[in-house]
Amino acid sequence: MDSEKISTLEMSIADVNSEYLGVNRTLLMENAGRGLAELVWEVYNSTQRSEIVIFAGKGGNGGDGMVAARHLSRNQPIQLYLVGSGREITKYSTLQNWQILQKMSDSVKLHELRNVKDLENLKIKSSSLILDAILGTGIRGNLREPLSSLITLIKTWQKKGAVVISADTPTGVDPNTGKRANIFIKPDWTGIFHKHKKGLSSNNAGKTKVIPIGVPPEAEKIIGPGDLITLRPRSLWSKKGDNGRILVIGGNEVFSGAPALAAMGAIQSGADLATILSPEKVATAIRSYSPELIIRDYTAPYLTDNSVSTDLIKQNDVIILGPGLGTHTDTRTAVSKVLNLVKKFKKVIVIDADALKLLDMKEVTSKTILTPHAGEFKMMTDISLPSTEEMFHERAKLIQEAAFKFPNIWVVKGHWDIVTDKLHLKINKTGTPKMTRGGTGDILTGLIAGFVPQTESLFHAACIGTYINGRAGELTETNFNLLNILRMVPEAIQESIAFIQKDSITNTEPH
């Protein structure tokens, strides 16, 4: 079943969010290596092998192999070859295990394969068991030396009778698609960590065994700092507008704050430009909120058909519709016009607040993100949501049923926010009871819209937006107000990125 399979991106997110829940990555590596060692020992005995040889990479997969070496060494001496130099190890958890093995010279013999010349003296018996713990997250282009020559040797030894087991993913195989590099290992066995990977099968991974490593089920269900892995890095050569142009359509003759908060949320998320289309009666007030906001106004006191700017919708990447919009009868037809233009120009739209009360769900496309609270959700779907923790699973089930009926992204706000499409559902638990204050939802809408151009999917943008909004609220709790939430958004983002990178080592650092 697909629900029992996982992509490498989903696995990376769950890995970080496990640590967010208290199960650190070093422990996950320990569990993976121990489980891998059990599989290796089982195959070793059943196939009557004479020695165990481990080839380890410099990343997390190599660390798993190093843990396996330590556990296997209780039974017999182990040969471990690091593909590269110990000074090039990229993860702290892997470095820790490398340093442990350096102190185990009697039971684990360490070697470094830094270049092709280092492969010349390799002598592997046909009766060996070879553990491939080189690359675990798939491929990015063709494999280079000395790795390509090493794989050629491993394949040659395998043809002569050596048994090969891969850790999590065979080196040279993309675990998401099954695509193979110019040269790759086709093992006899693959010990797959946590869940079966989507691209692996008997054709490219041999016999498979899923090895539980202690990832809490909640790590795949909750939104945490790991979800920010889906943010694309900003290019050094990007120019103004490349990281998102956001248009906010909102405000009326009374309300000016809501569209401004949404636009400032988009800017704080990292979007380059935020434009607000609003009545001229409130445009001056909106301009006073921030010099970063671009204001386009119209003469009517509220949004009408004639007020809708086709050019602005065409020029921007993401449209926000609803903050402070009002519910005038003429605005209903204007909302329909906006939705039709969004569909025509294939734009993403985030709909919130008053616009939720005015839209026709038949006009909503799959490139739409809806952000209702429970009352607005009932008005839109005629579904009443339970509001207690004991009934939360029922609440989530009802919301996902709505996602099957309406093929868009739902962000249903509450004590715990629910983000879902018809395939995925995640829960955000960040925030504070003080965030019932008006305006926090407008900031959330802006954050989600701002993250859309920076991620690969609307679902991920919605997840990140809800998490960062709630986390910024938590960071502001002792001095809570809306402007402080906006100010804390960059800190919440950087905090999450730092959490993701906790296990990373730059190659320039001395070990």
Helices and strands as residue ranges (DSSP letters): G 2-4, E 5-6, H 8-20, H 25-46, E 51-56, H 60-72, E 78-83, G 86-88, H 92-102, E 108-113, G 116-119, E 128-133, H 147-159, E 163-167, E 189-193, E 196-197, H 202-205, E 207-211, H 218-221, G 225-230, E 245-249, H 257-269, E 273-279, H 280-287, E 293-298, G 305-307, H 310-315, E 318-321, H 329-344, E 348-351, H 354-358, G 361-363, E 368-370, H 374-381, G 389-391, H 392-405, E 409-412, E 417-420, E 425-428, G 433-436, H 440-451, G 452-454, H 458-475, G 477-479, H 482-500, G 501-503
